[in-house]
Amino acid sequence: MFGLVQQSGLAQPARDQAQQAELLRLTPGALARRLNGQRLSSQLWANRSLIGSISASLVRTMLTGGQGARYRLLGHLWIELQRFLAPNVTNVDLPDLGVDTTLVEGDVTRHCRLVLAAMGRLLQCRTVFEIGTYLGQTTWVVAHNNPDAQVFTLDLPSLDAVHQLRYQVTDPEYFVVWNRGARFRGTPEAARITQLFGDSATFDFSPYFGTMDLVFIDGSHSYDYVKSDTEAALRLLSDRGTIVWDDYLYYPGIYRVVTELSPQLDRPIFHIVGTRLAVYSRLDILQQGWPEHHASPISAPQEAAAATEPEPGRLVRA
């Protein structure tokens, strides 16, 4: 007869039904942190034999790895410092958001657009506004995976318009050739995509105020443009709307706007760890979950008020 071997470090099974129910509500990542979080120091110390070889590899890479290797190493270190030292922004692991049963289609060159499309599904979005079309890859992925959504996407009308902008643009490589929206042009999804043209700092957003369930900010990443685009996005939101900023940790303009804005809102902005995305929602996603997971259906977005301009955003100032 075989005996049972007690495995060291394994958690004791939950005996109480209430405790079991509580643990079942946790995602695997959250459960692992609860069970193993207190043993992190000992786990790190168990790998102390690697300190010498890793230190030697670090010095060798810094000296002989070339500028590219040094850039990647220092760049990733800086991004992680920004991520975990960001004031007023909550870090949330993607598995802890409950997206594991949501399937989306699209290319994986930038997985953030897949996460964005999944969020559209989970939020049951009927209207999406994108600031910054470029080739339209994100536009197409969002429209393809949200067949009930109407997508509006805004970008400059031509290369010549770059010289007449109100604020500074970033990423000059996006202004060499002009083929905005090429990815979705001629596809079935194009019937639900409205391509708009103009400088986002001077564009008249008023026809869309109060009607957007999801606003994706991915235009110029300078501070002035991100601030202007964010102010417009707050006015665009429906009563259950969500704003997503791309490249949150990669541009100082975006990082500054997000960290400055978060404490002024009714709930903090959160960053999805492992992506470039920062998120604000009028729905309490972190505490109450996604609308798609609720039993009761969500009503269609409210129409914008005709007589008065809606509240720009739910700001809470001290």
C-alpha positions as CSV (number, residue, x, y, z in Angstrom):
1,M,0.0,0.0,0.0
2,F,1.4,3.3,-1.0
3,G,1.8,6.0,1.7
4,L,1.1,9.7,1.2
5,V,4.1,12.0,1.0
6,Q,3.6,15.4,2.6
7,Q,4.9,17.9,0.1
8,S,6.7,20.9,1.7
9,G,5.2,24.3,1.0
10,L,1.8,23.1,-0.2
11,A,-1.1,25.0,1.3
12,Q,-3.6,23.2,3.5
13,P,-7.0,22.6,1.8
14,A,-9.8,25.0,2.8
15,R,-12.1,23.2,5.2
16,D,-14.7,25.8,5.6
17,Q,-17.3,26.3,2.8
18,A,-17.2,30.0,3.1
19,Q,-13.4,29.9,2.8
20,Q,-13.7,27.6,-0.2
21,A,-16.1,30.0,-1.9
22,E,-13.8,32.9,-1.2
23,L,-10.8,31.1,-2.7
24,L,-12.8,30.1,-5.8
25,R,-13.6,33.7,-6.6
26,L,-9.8,34.4,-6.8
27,T,-7.9,34.1,-10.1
28,P,-5.0,31.7,-10.1
29,G,-2.6,34.7,-9.9
30,A,-4.3,36.2,-6.9
31,L,-4.6,32.9,-5.2
32,A,-0.9,32.2,-5.7
33,R,0.0,35.6,-4.2
34,R,-2.2,34.9,-1.2
35,L,-0.6,31.5,-0.6
36,N,3.0,32.2,-1.6
37,G,3.4,35.9,-0.9
38,Q,4.9,35.4,2.5
39,R,7.5,33.1,1.2
40,L,8.9,35.4,-1.5
41,S,12.1,36.3,0.4
42,S,13.0,32.6,1.0
43,Q,12.3,31.8,-2.7
44,L,14.6,34.5,-3.8
45,W,17.3,33.5,-1.3
46,A,17.1,29.9,-2.7
47,N,18.5,31.3,-6.0
48,R,21.5,33.0,-4.4
49,S,23.8,30.7,-6.2
50,L,23.0,32.5,-9.4
51,I,24.1,35.9,-8.2
52,G,27.7,35.5,-9.3
53,S,26.9,34.3,-12.8
54,I,24.2,36.8,-13.4
55,S,26.4,39.7,-12.1
56,A,29.2,38.6,-14.5
57,S,26.7,38.4,-17.4
58,L,25.4,41.9,-16.6
59,V,28.9,43.4,-16.6
60,R,29.8,41.6,-19.8
61,T,26.6,42.8,-21.5
62,M,27.1,46.4,-20.5
63,L,30.7,46.4,-21.7
64,T,30.5,44.3,-24.9
65,G,26.8,43.9,-25.8
66,G,26.6,47.1,-27.9
67,Q,24.3,50.0,-27.7
68,G,21.2,48.0,-28.5
69,A,21.7,45.6,-25.7
70,R,22.4,48.4,-23.2
71,Y,19.4,50.3,-24.4
72,R,17.1,47.3,-23.9
73,L,18.4,46.5,-20.5
74,L,18.3,50.1,-19.2
75,G,15.1,50.8,-21.0
76,H,13.3,47.9,-19.3
77,L,14.7,48.8,-15.9
78,W,13.4,52.3,-16.3
79,I,9.9,51.1,-17.5
80,E,9.7,48.9,-14.4
81,L,10.7,51.7,-12.1
82,Q,8.0,53.9,-13.6
83,R,5.4,51.1,-13.4
84,F,5.8,50.4,-9.7
85,L,6.7,53.9,-8.5
86,A,3.9,55.6,-10.4
87,P,1.9,57.8,-8.0
88,N,-1.9,57.4,-8.0
89,V,-2.0,54.5,-10.6
90,T,-3.0,51.0,-9.6
91,N,-1.1,48.1,-11.2
92,V,-3.4,45.1,-12.2
93,D,-2.2,41.9,-13.7
94,L,-4.1,40.9,-16.8
95,P,-5.2,37.4,-15.5
96,D,-6.7,39.2,-12.5
97,L,-9.1,41.1,-14.7
98,G,-11.1,38.0,-15.6
99,V,-10.5,38.0,-19.3
100,D,-9.5,34.3,-19.6
101,T,-12.7,33.2,-21.3
102,T,-12.8,36.0,-23.9
103,L,-11.5,35.0,-27.3
104,V,-10.4,37.5,-29.9
105,E,-8.8,37.4,-33.4
106,G,-6.0,39.5,-34.7
107,D,-2.3,39.7,-35.3
108,V,0.1,39.4,-32.3
109,T,2.7,42.0,-33.4
110,R,1.2,44.3,-30.8
111,H,-0.8,42.2,-28.3
112,C,-2.2,45.4,-26.7
113,R,-4.7,45.8,-29.5
114,L,-6.0,42.3,-28.7
115,V,-6.5,43.3,-25.1
116,L,-8.3,46.4,-26.2
117,A,-10.6,44.4,-28.4
118,A,-11.3,42.0,-25.6
119,M,-12.1,45.0,-23.3
120,G,-14.6,46.2,-25.9
121,R,-16.3,42.8,-25.8
122,L,-16.4,42.7,-22.0
123,L,-17.6,46.2,-21.7
124,Q,-20.4,45.5,-24.3
125,C,-19.4,48.6,-26.3
126,R,-21.7,49.9,-28.9
127,T,-19.6,52.9,-29.8
128,V,-15.8,53.3,-29.9
129,F,-13.7,56.5,-30.7
130,E,-10.0,56.1,-31.6
131,I,-7.7,59.1,-31.6
132,G,-4.8,58.2,-33.9
133,T,-5.7,55.9,-36.8
134,Y,-2.3,55.3,-38.5
135,L,-2.7,52.2,-40.7
136,G,-5.9,51.2,-39.0
137,Q,-4.7,47.9,-37.5
138,T,-6.1,48.5,-34.1
139,T,-9.2,50.0,-35.7
140,W,-9.8,46.8,-37.6
141,V,-9.1,44.5,-34.7
142,V,-11.6,46.3,-32.4
143,A,-14.3,46.4,-35.1
144,H,-13.7,42.8,-36.1
145,N,-14.1,41.5,-32.6
146,N,-17.0,43.8,-31.6
147,P,-19.5,43.2,-34.5
148,D,-22.2,45.3,-32.8
149,A,-19.9,48.4,-32.3
150,Q,-19.6,51.5,-34.5
151,V,-16.0,52.7,-34.6
152,F,-14.9,56.2,-35.2
153,T,-11.3,56.9,-35.8
154,L,-9.5,60.3,-36.2
155,D,-6.2,61.2,-37.8
156,L,-4.7,64.0,-39.9
157,P,-5.9,64.4,-43.5
158,S,-2.5,64.5,-45.2
159,L,1.2,64.9,-44.8
160,D,0.9,68.6,-45.4
161,A,-1.3,69.0,-42.3
162,V,1.7,68.0,-40.1
163,H,3.1,71.5,-40.6
164,Q,0.0,73.2,-39.4
165,L,-0.6,71.6,-36.0
166,R,-1.3,73.3,-32.8
167,Y,1.1,71.2,-30.6
168,Q,4.3,69.2,-31.0
169,V,4.1,65.8,-32.7
170,T,6.1,62.7,-31.7
171,D,7.2,59.7,-33.8
172,P,8.4,61.3,-37.1
173,E,8.5,57.8,-38.7
174,Y,4.7,57.9,-38.9
175,F,4.8,61.0,-41.1
176,V,7.0,59.7,-44.0
177,V,4.3,58.1,-46.2
178,W,0.5,58.5,-45.9
179,N,-1.8,55.5,-46.0
180,R,-4.1,56.1,-43.0
181,G,-6.7,53.3,-42.6
182,A,-5.2,51.0,-45.2
183,R,-5.8,47.9,-43.0
184,F,-9.6,48.2,-42.8
185,R,-10.2,49.7,-46.2
186,G,-12.2,47.3,-48.4
187,T,-12.9,44.9,-45.5
188,P,-16.4,44.0,-44.2
189,E,-15.6,45.8,-41.0
190,A,-15.2,49.1,-43.0
191,A,-19.0,49.4,-43.1
192,R,-18.9,50.1,-39.3
193,I,-15.9,52.3,-39.3
194,T,-16.2,56.1,-39.8
195,Q,-12.9,57.7,-40.7
196,L,-12.6,61.3,-39.5
197,F,-9.9,63.8,-40.4
198,G,-8.4,66.7,-38.5
199,D,-6.0,67.9,-35.8
200,S,-7.3,66.4,-32.5
201,A,-6.4,69.6,-30.7
202,T,-8.8,71.7,-32.9
203,F,-11.3,69.0,-34.0
204,D,-14.9,69.6,-33.2
205,F,-15.8,66.6,-31.0
206,S,-19.2,68.1,-29.9
207,P,-21.4,65.9,-32.1
208,Y,-20.0,62.9,-30.2
209,F,-20.2,64.2,-26.7
210,G,-21.6,61.7,-24.2
211,T,-22.0,58.9,-26.6
212,M,-18.8,56.8,-26.5
213,D,-18.5,53.6,-24.6
214,L,-14.8,53.3,-25.3
215,V,-12.2,56.0,-26.2
216,F,-8.7,54.9,-27.2
217,I,-6.0,57.6,-27.1
218,D,-3.1,56.8,-29.4
219,G,-2.3,60.1,-31.2
220,S,0.7,62.3,-30.7
221,H,2.3,61.5,-27.4
222,S,3.5,64.9,-26.4
223,Y,2.2,66.2,-23.1
224,D,0.1,69.0,-24.7
225,Y,-1.6,66.6,-27.2
226,V,-2.2,63.9,-24.6
227,K,-3.7,66.4,-22.2
228,S,-5.9,67.9,-25.0
229,D,-7.0,64.4,-26.2
230,T,-7.8,63.3,-22.6
231,E,-10.0,66.4,-22.0
232,A,-11.9,65.6,-25.2
233,A,-12.1,61.9,-24.2
234,L,-13.7,62.8,-20.9
235,R,-16.4,64.7,-22.7
236,L,-16.9,61.9,-25.2
237,L,-17.7,59.3,-22.6
238,S,-21.1,57.8,-22.2
239,D,-22.5,57.2,-18.7
240,R,-20.6,53.8,-18.7
241,G,-17.7,54.9,-20.8
242,T,-14.0,53.9,-20.6
243,I,-10.8,55.6,-21.6
244,V,-7.7,53.6,-22.6
245,W,-4.3,55.3,-23.1
246,D,-1.7,53.5,-25.2
247,D,2.0,53.6,-24.5
248,Y,1.5,54.8,-20.9
249,L,5.0,53.9,-19.7
250,Y,6.9,54.7,-22.9
251,Y,6.4,58.4,-23.3
252,P,6.8,61.1,-20.6
253,G,3.9,63.1,-21.9
254,I,1.4,60.2,-21.4
255,Y,2.9,59.2,-18.1
256,R,2.7,62.7,-16.8
257,V,-0.9,63.2,-17.9
258,V,-2.1,59.9,-16.5
259,T,-0.4,60.3,-13.1
260,E,-1.6,63.9,-12.8
261,L,-5.2,63.1,-13.7
262,S,-5.8,59.9,-11.7
263,P,-6.2,61.5,-8.2
264,Q,-8.8,64.0,-9.7
265,L,-11.2,61.3,-10.9
266,D,-13.9,59.4,-9.0
267,R,-11.8,56.2,-9.1
268,P,-8.1,55.8,-9.9
269,I,-6.7,54.9,-13.3
270,F,-5.2,51.4,-13.4
271,H,-2.4,50.0,-15.6
272,I,-2.6,46.5,-17.0
273,V,0.7,44.9,-16.2
274,G,2.3,43.3,-19.2
275,T,0.8,45.8,-21.6
276,R,1.2,49.5,-22.6
277,L,-2.3,50.3,-21.5
278,A,-3.7,52.5,-18.8
279,V,-7.4,52.5,-18.1
280,Y,-10.1,54.8,-16.5
281,S,-13.7,53.7,-16.5
282,R,-16.9,55.1,-15.2
283,L,-17.7,51.5,-14.3
284,D,-16.1,49.9,-11.3
285,I,-14.3,47.2,-13.3
286,L,-11.9,46.2,-10.5
287,Q,-14.5,45.7,-7.8
288,Q,-17.7,44.8,-9.8
289,G,-16.2,43.1,-12.9
290,W,-17.2,43.4,-16.5
291,P,-20.7,44.1,-17.8
292,E,-20.6,41.0,-20.0
293,H,-20.2,38.9,-16.9
294,H,-23.4,40.3,-15.3
295,A,-26.6,38.4,-15.6
296,S,-28.8,41.5,-16.4
297,P,-28.4,43.0,-19.9
298,I,-26.9,46.4,-20.4
299,S,-28.9,49.1,-22.0
300,A,-27.7,51.0,-25.1
301,P,-25.6,54.1,-24.5
302,Q,-27.5,57.3,-23.7
303,E,-27.8,59.9,-26.4
304,A,-26.0,63.2,-26.0
305,A,-28.1,66.0,-24.5
306,A,-29.2,68.4,-27.2
307,A,-29.6,71.5,-25.1
308,T,-26.7,71.4,-22.6
309,E,-23.1,70.2,-22.9
310,P,-22.5,67.2,-20.7
311,E,-20.2,67.1,-17.7
312,P,-16.6,66.9,-19.0
313,G,-15.7,64.2,-16.5
314,R,-16.4,63.0,-13.0
315,L,-13.6,64.9,-11.3
316,V,-13.2,64.9,-7.6
317,R,-11.0,67.8,-6.4
318,A,-9.8,68.4,-2.9
